[in-house]
Amino acid sequence: MSGVKALFAILAALGAILPLQGRAADVPASAPSSQGDSSTAKKADCSSLYGSKFFQLGDTGFCGKAGYDVMGFAAKDFAAWDIAMVGQRLPSMTYAAGVPVLFYYNRNFGAQTFYPYPGVDAQVNFMAARQTEAGPLVAFVNLRFAGQFQSTLDGGVSYVSNNAVNGSIVEGLVDQAWVRLGGLEAGIQPSMFGFARWGYSITPGYSSLVDTPAISYTVRLDDIGSAGNAASASVAVEDPSRRDMADGVLARYAATRSPDFVAQARFGTPSLLLHVGGALHEIRDEAAADCCSSPVNSMWGEAATVGGEYRIKWSDLFGGAAGDMYGRLMIQAAAARGAIGYLGIPFFATDYVADADGAIHPTVGYSGIASYEHLWTPTLKSTLTYSIFDTSETSGVEDLAPGVPMWFDVRVRGSQLQAGVEDMLQPDLMVGAEAGYTWTTASGSYAGASAASLQVGYPTVAVYLRKVF
């Protein structure tokens, strides 16, 4: 295990063993100070300090809150065909298998998507908080089990886990586990790169939102300009493995030497939240070393994002005719070079391509999402989300034989439209349905000659029942 992975393993363990899905808005950032007097904290009314669901944890001086979120669903994916990618290395006069090439083709998934499938997304969490002289001390853990029964390509049935990390369902169960003291936070936490959410639809749009082992520090400034306005700036070192996009042939990461460096800034008013973020991601390739005994080379990939969320009270615009209708709009865009994992898109591209001599060619791409949620009545809402992405993956020029150069340039574009409706049957019990349509196009050229383009499109539908506390 590399030093970086060992560090983040320790962080994950630390967060898991201390009493602790939520983001900063759900965490008690401030409360009446106890000036370090633990007896005052013990006697405090937890509900008045942090909220009605908090309760005292014995004589520890901590206030606690437990919660759960369980969603059962049934879905149907109509993708009989989809675009698949395969990387290869072709023999040349110099290398037995060295010249990289990426092929795309239409793959039949009909056996896998023929039947509807049931699934579940269950989460349980616990938070503990108290005031100290150094600021609020908060610990949080969220356990999540999510997946569905789905047909396999050979006609069988398997259980697919949506939140497994590196194939480990047990490891994937720990969604978040962190400890925060003042502005310092350590453990498995939401990445500082991502925006507050991936859109308002139940299924994710193309937006980067990842929970990852990290150490972060946030400085907050309240009452900026006028009451209710606030700003914050954050820096973090994060586990890079959650962002790696490699296939083992065109791109294969060597042992990590450096964490990802991530920064974030936010400004909020009672109705508006603005977000900007950036990240540096180390590329250290050993694919060329494996195929061609070339040196292990490295470079830095980078990513940037900007987004905003605006809450609308329609009666402010149209008067009483709008009744109690509310809405919120989220728009986010991200761009990356050599760090495609920060775009929040399907695995259609590696972070980079390594030539036989070890030269690294970073993949470039972008993603964007616009999502709107409309509250028609206090219990009925609808959602509409549109996402796009675009990636371009290239290699250098290498000779298959004397005077026979080879290189490739492959571009993949995609978009997704989702619409849903949800009704609250009773407090904390919701029923809903969502439909979507996905388009994907792949095009490319090989040694300067254009290849045929492929395009696929397919719908998806889902119904669900959700209970929260």
Secondary structure, 3 states (H helix, E strand, C coil): CCHHHHHHHHHHHHHHHCCCCCCHHHCCCCCCCCCCCHHHHHHCCHHHHHCCCCEECCCCCCEEEEEEEEEEEEEEECCCEEEEEEEEEECCCCCCCCEEEEEEEEEECHHHHCCCEEEEEEEEEEEEEEEECCEEEEEEEEEEEEEEEEECCCCCEEEEECCCECCEHHHHHEEEEEEEECCEEEEEEECCCCCCCCCCCCCCCCCCCCEEEEEEEEEEEECCCCCCCEEEEEEEEECHHHCCCCCCCCCCECCCCCCEEEEEEEEECCCEEEEEEEEEEEEEECHHHHHHCCCCEEEEEEEEEEEEEEEEECHHHHHHHHCCCEEEEEEEEEEEECCHHHCCCCCCCCCEEECCCCCEEECEEEEEEEEEEEECCCCEEEEEEEEEEEEEEECCCEEEECCEEECEEEEEEEEEEEEEEEEEEECCEEEEEEEEEEEEEEEEEECCEECCCEEEEEEEEEEEEEEEC
